[in-house]
């Protein structure tokens, strides 16, 4: 059962009755999709926040082992990750509301949910890059390469998230 089906099954009897009324049924479906989009983004933000906390710990380990040469680079990585977290947390919801001038169709809402899920899948790549930085710090070698690869991935993820805003703007109808 996917997230939308679970959310539909949790609707009260009154909500199900109202959802069947003309003009309301599509609205309720869109509201559920909007809530699903919000939940997916909250999950993504938390996963990213967990990785930021790990990276901060690695930064402290690096500092403790005398790795001042790479502190600026690691700080840049943490900054890019924090920027991504902030963008995810403050992203526009997938649906503007019933009476708002801008509305998004169901297919586009589903596309946004899938986009956000795709970002969640990329957290594994981020975790691997942070693992590589952690290993490099422990070994005291190849730190520069590991941090550079991490920064490159974070730049890609931020670019991908900017693309989400473009998708939102392209699917909004007036």
Wavefront OBJ file of the C-alpha trace (Angstrom):
o trace
v 0.000 0.000 0.000
v 1.547 3.321 -1.009
v 1.417 6.547 0.975
v -1.680 7.863 -0.839
v -3.635 4.656 -0.195
v -2.681 4.721 3.490
v -3.759 8.344 3.774
v -7.097 7.598 2.061
v -7.747 4.689 4.428
v -7.233 7.031 7.396
v -9.978 9.410 6.293
v -12.968 9.669 8.627
v -16.476 8.718 7.505
v -17.385 12.403 7.186
v -14.291 13.082 5.079
v -15.131 10.125 2.813
v -18.736 11.373 2.450
v -17.599 14.903 1.651
v -14.969 13.597 -0.738
v -17.741 12.134 -2.893
v -19.512 15.477 -3.418
v -19.121 17.131 -6.825
v -16.291 19.661 -6.787
v -14.963 18.334 -3.496
v -13.742 14.881 -4.491
v -10.874 16.177 -6.615
v -10.013 18.706 -3.961
v -9.718 16.066 -1.219
v -7.559 13.875 -3.466
v -5.289 16.839 -4.125
v -5.134 17.664 -0.429
v -4.051 14.080 0.282
v -1.392 14.328 -2.413
v -0.259 17.637 -0.963
v 0.059 16.027 2.466
v 1.952 13.091 0.932
v 4.331 15.551 -0.743
v 4.893 17.316 2.578
v 5.601 14.039 4.359
v 8.057 12.903 1.710
v 9.882 16.240 1.945
v 9.977 16.053 5.749
v 11.536 12.596 5.461
v 14.081 13.882 2.971
v 14.965 16.850 5.172
v 15.477 14.585 8.188
v 17.689 12.185 6.228
v 19.783 15.109 5.024
v 19.952 16.548 8.539
v 21.255 13.212 9.828
v 24.042 13.335 7.242
v 24.856 16.938 8.141
v 25.253 15.916 11.775
v 27.598 13.109 10.730
v 29.619 15.505 8.616
v 29.930 17.955 11.501
v 31.292 15.127 13.651
v 33.814 14.233 10.968
v 34.829 17.875 10.802
v 35.554 17.814 14.542
v 37.588 14.619 14.125
v 39.563 16.252 11.328
v 40.206 19.317 13.440
v 41.328 17.140 16.335
v 43.813 15.323 14.132
v 45.390 18.527 12.847
v 43.660 18.648 9.464
v 43.335 22.411 9.265
v 44.225 22.362 5.572
v 40.826 20.900 4.676
v 38.607 22.732 7.151
v 37.496 25.372 4.634
v 36.589 22.696 2.090
v 34.666 20.677 4.632
v 32.926 23.828 5.859
v 31.881 24.520 2.250
v 30.414 20.995 2.041
v 28.490 21.501 5.282
v 27.226 24.853 3.990
v 25.995 23.285 0.740
v 24.288 20.521 2.664
v 22.627 23.028 5.006
v 21.458 25.041 1.991
v 19.861 21.919 0.545
v 18.186 21.106 3.870
v 16.804 24.644 4.082
v 15.518 24.464 0.500
v 13.784 21.152 1.142
v 12.183 22.382 4.357
v 10.944 25.622 2.803
v 9.863 24.179 -0.554
v 6.477 25.065 -1.920
v 3.796 22.519 -1.205
v 2.537 20.510 -4.111
v -0.874 22.159 -4.155
v -1.912 25.715 -3.487
v -5.400 25.127 -2.060
v -8.990 24.973 -3.279
v -9.718 28.672 -3.659
v -6.233 29.864 -4.614
v -5.634 31.227 -8.083
v -2.789 28.778 -8.753
v -3.661 25.108 -8.733
v -1.626 22.063 -9.703
v -3.201 19.079 -11.419
v -3.078 15.609 -9.830
v -0.616 14.209 -12.377
v 1.812 17.008 -11.625
v 1.369 16.478 -7.885
v 2.253 12.831 -8.344
v 5.291 13.868 -10.418
v 6.454 16.123 -7.586
v 6.040 13.332 -5.054
v 8.084 11.049 -7.309
v 10.705 13.794 -7.741
v 11.019 14.100 -3.962
v 11.265 10.323 -3.597
v 14.045 10.354 -6.178
v 15.894 12.851 -4.023
v 15.512 10.505 -1.057
v 17.141 7.749 -3.084
v 20.122 10.019 -3.715
v 20.727 10.260 0.046
v 22.493 6.894 -0.272
v 25.009 8.529 -2.630
v 25.494 11.296 -0.094
v 26.002 8.763 2.685
v 28.654 6.982 0.579
v 30.529 10.234 -0.076
v 30.458 11.114 3.620
v 31.668 7.579 4.405
v 34.572 8.196 2.017
v 35.434 11.478 3.762
v 35.252 9.753 7.146
v 37.545 6.958 5.960
v 39.988 9.454 4.436
v 40.114 11.384 7.718
v 40.739 8.185 9.673
v 43.483 7.114 7.239
v 44.853 10.666 6.968
v 45.110 10.330 3.194
v 43.088 11.325 0.116
v 41.104 13.796 2.215
v 41.181 16.464 -0.461
v 39.774 14.109 -3.104
v 37.051 12.772 -0.805
v 35.942 16.261 0.229
v 36.017 17.507 -3.375
v 33.831 14.566 -4.469
v 31.409 15.328 -1.637
v 31.211 19.014 -2.582
v 30.600 18.043 -6.219
v 27.713 15.740 -5.231
v 26.201 18.414 -2.983
v 26.354 20.881 -5.874
v 24.525 18.345 -8.049
v 21.868 17.777 -5.382
v 21.308 21.512 -4.971
v 21.015 21.866 -8.752
v 18.554 18.979 -8.839
v 16.472 20.641 -6.109
v 16.470 23.933 -8.036
v 15.024 21.926 -10.904
v 12.074 21.023 -8.634
v 11.161 24.697 -8.395
v 11.242 24.916 -12.198
v 8.969 21.865 -12.373
v 6.570 23.519 -9.916
v 6.486 26.723 -11.929
v 5.880 24.835 -15.174
v 2.941 22.815 -13.827
v 1.054 25.594 -12.088
v -1.965 26.703 -14.060
v -3.753 29.992 -13.577
l 1 2 3 4 5 6 7 8 9 10 11 12 13 14 15 16 17 18 19 20 21 22 23 24 25 26 27 28 29 30 31 32 33 34 35 36 37 38 39 40 41 42 43 44 45 46 47 48 49 50 51 52 53 54 55 56 57 58 59 60 61 62 63 64 65 66 67 68 69 70 71 72 73 74 75 76 77 78 79 80 81 82 83 84 85 86 87 88 89 90 91 92 93 94 95 96 97 98 99 100 101 102 103 104 105 106 107 108 109 110 111 112 113 114 115 116 117 118 119 120 121 122 123 124 125 126 127 128 129 130 131 132 133 134 135 136 137 138 139 140 141 142 143 144 145 146 147 148 149 150 151 152 153 154 155 156 157 158 159 160 161 162 163 164 165 166 167 168 169 170 171 172 173 174
